[in-house]
Amino acid sequence: MQNFTYQNPTRIIFGAGQIAALDAEVPQSARVLVTYGGGSILSNTVLAQVRTALGRREVSEFGGIEPNPAYETLMQAVALARAKDVDFLLAVGGGSVIDGTKFIAAALKFEGEPWDILARQAVVSDAMPFGSVLTLPAAGSEMNSGGVISHRAKGDKLAFNSAVTYPAFSILDPTTTFSLPPRQIANGVVDAFVHVVEQYLTYPVDAKVQDRFAEGLLVTLVEIGPRALAEPLDYDVRANLMWAATLALNGLIGAGVPQDWSTHMIGHEITALHGLDHAQTLAIVLPAMLTRCREGKRAKLLQYAERVWNITGGSEDERITGGIAATRAFFEQMTIGTRLSDYRIDGSSIATLVAKLEEHGMTGLGERGDVTPEVSREVLQLAV
């Protein structure tokens, strides 16, 4: 096992009816900016519950944060927060809203051009305090310090991370997910699944605890993913999905082990260029990535095939092929296509995608730093 330091300061408040806990978590004197996206939060009771819980505090609202939140939109929220002299942010939504709110929190305290936080990886040493009310289990942003932001004018989708951009608290009420459309639930299951894989399917370092945690999350997602689509009002299914997605990316299973993230980096470029959902890009790239990099991941792929998919018969190569095929089949069972052609995208944009990876410095991806632009090109060719 590799050396590591692990600390997660986010307080989790889990369960039905817990939005009312906002009254105890947000300072009574706070001037709050509530951030959200759109869709179901405007038609279900979540926003109304938030408004009730915040009571007589001075509250402003900013809606319209997009999936793959746009820098241009977030800077409008920064301007509103400054105009209202806000001193606390509350994200109400899924990973995109929480990611966007992390950026708003950082930008409000940043001296200089805020886009440098992403484009130049400028150090973020201070941020406005914020919390979240999670409504979409997927990204894990509610219990980590990272975010991914898109600059529409530049065609870029970039990530940032800082020790000061953890939510102070996150409220996880599984009933908030009952009104989500099937597409968002399917995306959430796949997103969480690939988060685990990026930290697990690398090479062995005798990290038995992390491996078993990761495998438990993967098996759980395989078991409950189809049920989450078929039984949208089952509280226990949604509760397990919500907690699995949080644990998939709160740093616990990634402590002390090598991590990959090449699938995510390539996926970001597909989203930026073609506008696909984040989870759709992961479902496209991951099977192709595992196929191209199967030799470097051989030992863990064999372990994955056996422990997650119960594949024990046949040669090593047959078991590895079976594990990759089972992964693709699971994504497709979740109604998400696993090839570019499923989204009417051919190979004509591969050169542009690879050029964007190079422009963004993504030239040595993967757990060994050996996913070069040429390897990324091969992965994309396999994904057509």
C-alpha positions in Angstrom: 0.0 0.0 0.0 1.2 3.5 -0.9 1.7 6.2 1.8 -1.3 8.6 2.1 -2.8 11.3 4.2 -6.6 11.3 4.4 -8.9 13.9 5.9 -12.5 14.7 4.9 -14.1 17.6 6.8 -17.5 17.4 5.2 -20.4 16.6 7.7 -23.0 14.3 6.2 -26.6 14.5 7.3 -28.4 11.6 5.7 -32.1 10.5 5.5 -35.6 11.5 4.9 -36.7 14.9 6.2 -33.2 16.1 6.8 -33.5 19.3 4.8 -34.9 20.8 7.9 -31.4 20.4 9.5 -30.4 23.5 7.4 -31.6 25.6 10.2 -29.0 24.3 12.5 -26.2 24.1 9.9 -26.4 27.6 8.4 -25.4 30.5 10.6 -28.4 32.5 11.7 -26.8 35.7 10.7 -25.7 34.4 7.2 -26.5 36.2 4.0 -27.1 33.2 1.8 -27.0 32.7 -1.9 -28.9 29.5 -2.9 -27.6 28.1 -6.2 -29.5 25.5 -8.3 -30.0 24.3 -11.8 -33.6 23.7 -13.0 -35.8 20.9 -13.8 -37.3 18.9 -11.0 -36.2 21.2 -8.2 -38.7 23.8 -9.5 -41.6 21.4 -9.6 -41.0 19.2 -6.5 -40.9 20.4 -2.9 -37.1 20.5 -2.5 -36.6 24.2 -3.0 -39.7 25.0 -0.9 -38.2 22.9 1.9 -34.9 24.8 1.6 -36.7 28.1 1.8 -38.7 27.1 4.8 -35.6 25.7 6.6 -33.6 28.9 6.0 -36.4 30.8 7.7 -35.8 34.5 8.2 -32.2 34.6 7.0 -31.4 37.0 4.2 -31.5 34.8 1.1 -30.9 35.4 -2.6 -31.2 32.8 -5.3 -29.4 32.0 -8.5 -30.8 29.4 -10.8 -29.9 28.0 -14.2 -26.5 26.3 -13.5 -26.2 23.8 -16.4 -25.1 20.2 -16.5 -21.4 20.6 -17.1 -21.6 24.1 -15.5 -20.4 26.9 -17.7 -17.8 29.4 -16.5 -19.8 32.2 -18.1 -22.9 31.3 -16.0 -21.0 30.9 -12.8 -19.4 34.3 -13.2 -22.9 35.8 -13.2 -23.5 34.1 -9.9 -20.2 35.6 -8.6 -21.4 39.0 -9.6 -24.7 38.5 -7.8 -23.0 37.2 -4.7 -20.9 40.3 -4.6 -23.8 42.7 -5.2 -25.8 41.1 -2.4 -22.8 40.9 0.0 -23.3 37.2 0.4 -21.2 35.3 3.0 -22.6 31.8 2.7 -23.4 29.6 -0.4 -25.9 26.8 -0.5 -25.9 24.4 -3.5 -29.2 22.6 -4.1 -28.8 20.0 -6.8 -26.5 17.4 -8.3 -22.8 17.3 -9.0 -22.9 20.1 -11.6 -24.5 22.6 -9.2 -22.2 21.6 -6.4 -19.1 21.8 -8.7 -20.3 25.2 -9.9 -20.8 26.4 -6.3 -17.3 25.3 -5.4 -16.0 27.4 -8.2 -18.1 30.4 -7.1 -16.9 30.0 -3.6 -13.3 30.0 -4.8 -13.7 32.8 -7.3 -15.2 35.1 -4.7 -12.0 35.0 -2.7 -9.5 34.7 -5.6 -7.3 37.6 -6.6 -6.9 37.6 -10.4 -8.7 36.0 -13.3 -10.8 33.2 -11.9 -10.4 31.1 -15.1 -6.8 30.7 -14.1 -8.0 28.4 -11.3 -8.7 25.9 -14.1 -6.6 26.8 -17.0 -3.4 27.5 -15.0 -4.2 25.4 -12.0 -3.7 28.5 -9.8 -3.6 27.8 -6.1 -6.9 28.3 -4.3 -6.0 29.2 -0.7 -9.4 30.6 0.4 -13.1 30.1 -0.4 -16.4 31.3 0.8 -18.1 28.7 3.1 -20.8 26.6 1.5 -23.0 23.6 2.0 -25.1 21.4 -0.2 -28.4 19.7 -0.5 -27.9 16.8 -2.8 -30.7 15.9 -5.2 -28.9 13.6 -7.8 -26.6 10.8 -6.7 -23.8 10.6 -9.2 -20.7 12.8 -9.0 -19.8 12.5 -5.3 -19.1 16.3 -5.3 -21.1 16.5 -2.1 -18.2 15.0 -0.1 -15.0 16.0 -2.0 -13.1 19.1 -2.9 -12.9 18.9 -6.7 -15.0 20.4 -9.5 -15.1 20.4 -13.3 -16.1 23.5 -15.2 -16.7 24.2 -18.9 -15.8 27.4 -20.8 -18.2 27.4 -23.6 -16.5 30.1 -25.6 -13.1 28.3 -25.5 -14.5 24.8 -25.9 -12.7 23.7 -22.7 -13.8 21.4 -19.8 -11.3 21.5 -17.0 -10.9 20.4 -13.4 -9.8 22.0 -10.2 -9.2 20.9 -6.6 -8.4 22.6 -3.4 -8.4 21.7 0.3 -10.6 24.7 1.0 -13.4 23.7 -1.4 -15.0 20.9 0.6 -18.6 21.5 1.5 -19.0 22.3 5.2 -21.9 19.9 5.2 -24.1 18.0 2.8 -27.6 16.9 3.3 -28.5 13.6 1.6 -32.3 12.9 1.5 -33.0 10.0 -0.8 -36.6 11.2 -1.3 -35.3 14.1 -3.3 -34.4 11.7 -6.1 -37.9 10.3 -6.5 -38.9 12.8 -9.2 -35.7 12.4 -11.3 -36.1 11.3 -14.9 -34.7 7.8 -15.8 -31.9 9.3 -17.8 -30.4 11.1 -14.8 -30.7 8.0 -12.6 -29.0 5.9 -15.3 -26.2 8.5 -15.7 -25.7 8.6 -11.9 -25.2 4.9 -11.6 -22.7 4.8 -14.5 -20.9 7.9 -13.2 -20.5 6.4 -9.7 -19.4 3.0 -11.2 -16.7 4.6 -13.3 -15.5 6.7 -10.4 -14.8 3.5 -8.5 -13.2 1.8 -11.5 -10.8 4.7 -12.0 -9.4 4.1 -8.5 -9.5 0.3 -8.5 -8.6 -1.0 -12.0 -5.0 -0.1 -12.0 -2.3 -2.4 -10.6 -2.1 -4.2 -7.2 -0.4 -2.6 -4.2 -1.7 -5.1 -1.6 -4.4 -2.6 -0.5 -6.9 -5.2 0.6 -9.2 -2.8 2.5 -9.5 -0.4 -0.4 -10.0 -3.2 -2.9 -12.8 -4.8 -0.9 -14.5 -1.4 -0.3 -14.3 -0.7 -4.1 -15.6 -4.1 -5.0 -18.5 -3.8 -2.6 -19.5 -0.5 -4.1 -19.3 -2.0 -7.6 -21.4 -5.0 -6.7 -23.9 -2.8 -5.0 -24.3 -0.6 -8.0 -24.7 -3.6 -10.3 -27.4 -4.9 -8.0 -29.4 -1.7 -7.4 -28.8 0.1 -10.7 -31.5 -1.6 -12.7 -33.8 -1.5 -9.7 -33.3 2.3 -9.4 -34.8 2.5 -12.9 -37.6 0.0 -12.4 -38.6 1.0 -8.9 -38.3 4.8 -8.7 -40.1 5.2 -5.4 -38.2 2.5 -3.5 -36.6 4.4 -0.6 -34.0 1.8 0.2 -32.8 1.5 -3.4 -32.4 5.2 -3.7 -30.8 5.5 -0.2 -28.2 2.8 -1.2 -27.6 4.5 -4.5 -27.1 7.9 -2.9 -24.6 6.6 -0.3 -22.7 4.5 -2.8 -22.2 7.4 -5.2 -20.9 9.5 -2.3 -18.5 6.9 -1.1 -17.3 6.3 -4.7 -15.5 9.7 -4.7 -15.0 10.9 -1.2 -11.3 9.9 -1.2 -11.7 6.8 1.0 -11.2 4.1 -1.6 -8.5 6.1 -3.4 -6.3 6.5 -0.4 -3.0 4.6 -0.7 -3.7 3.2 -4.2 -2.7 4.2 -7.7 -5.4 6.0 -9.7 -6.1 6.2 -13.4 -8.6 8.9 -14.5 -7.7 8.7 -18.2 -11.3 7.7 -19.1 -12.5 10.9 -17.4 -10.0 13.1 -19.2 -10.9 11.8 -22.6 -14.6 11.9 -21.7 -14.3 15.6 -20.8 -13.1 16.4 -24.3 -16.0 14.4 -25.9 -18.5 16.4 -23.8 -16.8 19.7 -24.6 -16.8 19.0 -28.4 -20.1 17.0 -28.8 -22.2 17.9 -25.8 -22.8 14.4 -24.6 -23.7 13.8 -21.0 -20.7 13.1 -18.7 -21.8 9.5 -17.9 -22.4 8.8 -21.6 -18.8 9.7 -22.4 -17.6 7.4 -19.6 -19.6 4.5 -20.9 -18.1 5.1 -24.3 -14.5 5.4 -23.2 -14.1 2.9 -20.4 -14.6 -0.4 -22.3 -12.3 0.8 -25.0 -9.7 1.9 -22.4 -9.8 -1.4 -20.6 -9.4 -3.2 -24.0 -6.4 -1.1 -25.1 -4.7 -1.2 -21.6 -5.6 -4.7 -20.6 -2.0 -5.9 -20.3 -1.0 -3.2 -17.9 -4.1 -3.8 -15.9 -4.1 -7.6 -16.2 -3.8 -8.6 -12.5 -6.6 -6.2 -11.4 -8.8 -7.1 -14.4 -8.6 -10.7 -13.4 -9.5 -9.8 -9.8 -12.4 -7.6 -11.1 -13.8 -10.3 -13.4 -13.8 -12.8 -10.5 -15.0 -10.6 -7.6 -17.4 -8.3 -9.3 -18.7 -10.5 -12.2 -18.1 -14.0 -10.8 -16.1 -15.0 -13.9 -13.9 -17.9 -12.8 -13.8 -20.2 -15.8 -11.7 -20.1 -18.9 -8.2 -18.8 -19.6 -6.9 -15.5 -18.2 -7.5 -13.7 -21.5 -11.0 -15.1 -21.7 -11.8 -14.0 -18.2 -10.5 -10.5 -18.8 -12.5 -10.3 -22.0 -15.5 -11.5 -20.1 -15.1 -8.8 -17.5 -14.9 -6.1 -20.0 -17.9 -7.4 -21.9 -19.9 -7.6 -18.7 -19.0 -3.9 -18.0 -20.3 -2.9 -21.4 -23.4 -5.0 -21.0 -24.2 -3.4 -17.6 -23.9 0.1 -19.0 -26.2 -0.9 -21.9 -28.6 -2.4 -19.4 -28.7 1.0 -17.7 -29.8 2.3 -21.2 -26.6 4.1 -21.9 -24.8 3.5 -25.2 -21.2 2.4 -25.1 -20.0 3.5 -28.6 -19.6 6.9 -30.3 -21.7 5.5 -33.1 -24.6 5.1 -30.6 -24.7 8.9 -30.6 -24.3 9.3 -34.3 -20.6 10.3 -33.9 -18.1 8.8 -36.3 -14.3 8.9 -36.1 -13.9 12.2 -38.0 -13.5 14.2 -34.7 -10.8 12.0 -33.2 -8.0 14.2 -34.4 -9.7 17.2 -32.8 -10.3 15.4 -29.5 -6.6 14.3 -29.3 -5.4 17.8 -30.2 -7.5 19.1 -27.3 -6.0 16.6 -24.9 -2.5 17.8 -26.0 -3.6 21.4 -25.6 -4.7 20.7 -22.0 -1.5 18.8 -21.1 -3.2 15.4 -21.0 -0.2 13.7 -22.6 0.8 11.2 -19.9 -2.5 9.9 -18.5 -3.2 6.7 -16.5 -1.8 5.2 -13.4 1.6 4.8 -15.0 1.5 8.0 -17.1 1.7 5.9 -20.3 -1.6 6.9 -21.9 0.0 9.1 -24.5 -1.9 11.0 -27.2 -1.4 8.1 -29.5 -2.8 5.7 -27.0 -5.8 8.1 -26.5 -6.2 8.0 -30.3 -6.3 4.2 -30.3 -8.8 4.2 -27.5 -11.1 6.6 -29.4 -10.8 4.5 -32.5 -11.8 1.4 -30.5 -14.8 3.4 -29.1 -16.3 4.2 -32.5 
